């Protein structure tokens, strides 16, 4: 075993910043606290804004202290006060670097600020609140002072920026066709979940990928929902819109999920009185009846029943149907030409009406075997196996978070990687929610899976999660980290990821003989060096 050395000190405030040593130390402590709310008090929005305005100094707009998926948008925007517009735009993003927009959060904001990207509604996780904030910030671009043109000099001109289009299947803007092969239910018995193992054939497209990448799927809306919307419009499904039938457009081209502000603007133009005022309020992001969060397109039409927009104007008021990204749960090295996903079908009820997750139920029940659909591979952003195949890995992936780690294990088996592998998996019930049970047990028996640690939240009287299991085996987990293991988490950003990180800090402090501050710095250093990676959503 390698000798355990003290963690390097983490300095987030540069030495050139205009602070004394004591002030710099205090600020570093505050920023370190952002990493784990339980072990250090996080900055308030006001403190963060004041600190960052002071630290920015001399035109340097610094790093992004709001780059945290769990932080509400209001707090992120507070931290971005006093920063350039492009940084405020970044703060408005969902902060997941998920790639669904075709960029990471930083690059999407830079593209909008430079006016090379005019689409302000691409941030799927951010939803309406991100789109609204970006629209407001985009309007400020026109008010910003125009930079003075530089005087002519003999200096060599900078080369022109060349815009390249990604290869087919490598971006949302250039998808390819893939064949849907099959679906298999992973739950058993009386499970409360409905999770499928989904397989695709990529052999015709010759599209490949590496483990850690995500798969973009262009779904289609449920035809039953589409026909109900058409009925509320009082239109015929054969009405022509943009050269297609209204039904085809509503199935393939536009989102019927959260009703966009532009739909309420349209409704306000064709109604009057109290209804007009209410529609105007909703278009401005207000919530006059306390139901704004539940209004999808159909619910909006029902709320303003009797107002029947012209089909063409109606379609123009809707958002484009966006692709959805899923973590790939297979390895190209193990099964070339095939790709698999692990997908939870999303279903819920609001009022008396059943709502469906667009892409998850499309994959889980609506698309038929042998059908083709538009897809692409989204390259991973700092999420993948270590370069050295001997490096041990620790994977924490409850629920569908197991997807990339199944891929990691299959890839390590196919390539003969000798590194040790430890998987933490959890779900509700062991008898009906143990995904890939036979497969994982076989990996354990063969020695590929060195350790398999399980947590079931509904098997006992007290809920028990992966972070609880981590604490139980904390000494061994610390030993793996001290030997150079890389740690990965995949799954829910707002709860699981935070709880796992808190557990990790506690384990480092307890078994690594460190203070809490040193443990926080150690975990931060793991992230900085790529030894702690997350795929969270």
C-alpha positions, 0 to 999 in steps of 0.5 A: 500500500502506498504511504498516506500523505497529508492532502495538499492545501487548496488555495481558491483565492489567488495570491494576486488578489487584493487581500491580506493573508488572513483575509485570503485564508478566511475566504478559502475556508468559505469556498471550501465550505461550499463543497459540503454544507454539513461540514462547513457553513456555505456562503449566503448569496449576499456573502458570495456576491460581495466576495466575488465582486471584490475578488474579480478586480481589474477586469478578471471575472474569475471562476464560477462559484455558482457551478453547483447543480443543487444551488437555486437559480436565484442564489446563482444569479446573486453570486453572479452580480457585478460579473460580465453578461456572459458570466451571468448567462452561465449562472442561469444555466442548470449547471449540469454540464450535461451536454443536452444543449450541445455545449457545456454550460460555460461554452453555451453562455459564451456562444449566446454572449457572442451572438453565435447562438440565438437559441435561448431554450436549449437548457433542458434541465434548466427549463423555463426559469433558465430560458426566461433569465437568458431572454432577459440577459440577452436583451441587455446585450443590446444595451451594453456599450459597443467596444471601441474599434482598435486602431490599425497596427502592423500586428498580424491579424488573428485568424478567422474563427472557423465553425465546424459541423460535427460528424454525423451522430456526434451532436444534437444538430447532426443526428443519425438513424439507429434501430431500436432493438428491444426493451426488457423490464428490470424490476420484478414483483411489486416494485413501485418503479418501471425501469427498462434495459433498452438496446439499439443497433448502431451497426448500419451507422458505424457509430461508436462511443467510449464508456462514460459518454451519453446517448441523445434520443429524439423522442416522439410525443404520445399520440393520445396526448396529441389528439387531445390537444387537437380536440381542444384546438377544435382543429382537424388533425389533417390541417396543414402546418409547415407542409406537414399535418398538424398531428405530425407536427405535434408528434415529432416537432414541438414540446407539449411539456411545460407551457412556454411563456409565448403560448400565454402571450398568444392566448392573451392576444385572443381573449379579453378581460380577466382571462387576458390579465391572467394570461399576461401574468403567466407570460411574465412568469407570475403565478396568479392561481398557484398552478403555474408549475403544473401547466403543460400545453394541454393544461394551459388550453384547458385553463383557457378553454374556449380560446382556440388559437389558429393551429399555425399560430399555436405551433409557432408559440410552442418550443421545439421538442428537445432530445433527451440524454441518457448515460450509456450502460454498455461498452463498445469494446464488449459489444461493438455495433450495439448500445444499451441504456437503463431508463426509468419510465416517468409517470405521475398524476396531477389532479386526475390526469396522468402525465408521462415522461416524453422520452422515457415512456417513448422508449419504454412502451411506444416505439416498436422493435425494428423502428428507427429513430434519430440519435447521437452520441454526446462525448463525456465531459470529465467522466470516464475510466482512468487512463491507467487500467491498473487504477482501482475504481469505486463506483456509487450508482443507485437506481439508474445511476448504475448505467455508466458503471455497468459500462465501466465493468463490461469495458474493463472485462473486455480490455482485460484491465487489471484494476480493482473494481468496487460498486455501491448500488442501492434501490428500494427493495432487494427482491424486486429492484436489484438491476442486473442481479445475475450479471453483477453476481457473476462478475463478483464470482469471476473476480472482475467485481472486487466488492459489491456493496448494496443498500435497500431503502425499503427493506427495513423499518429505517431507510438505508442508502448508499451513503450509509453503506459507505460509512459502514465500510469507511475504513476500507474505502479510505484504504482504496483512496489512499492507494490511488483509487478513482471515485465516481458517482452517478444519479440524482444531483440534488439529494444523493450526490450531496449526501454521498459527498458529505459521507466521503468527507466524514470518511476522509476525516475519520479514517484519514486522521484529518480535520474537517477542513483538511478532509474538505480540501482533500475531496476538493483535490480529488475533484481537481485532479480528476480522481472524483468524477460525477455524472449527476442530473 
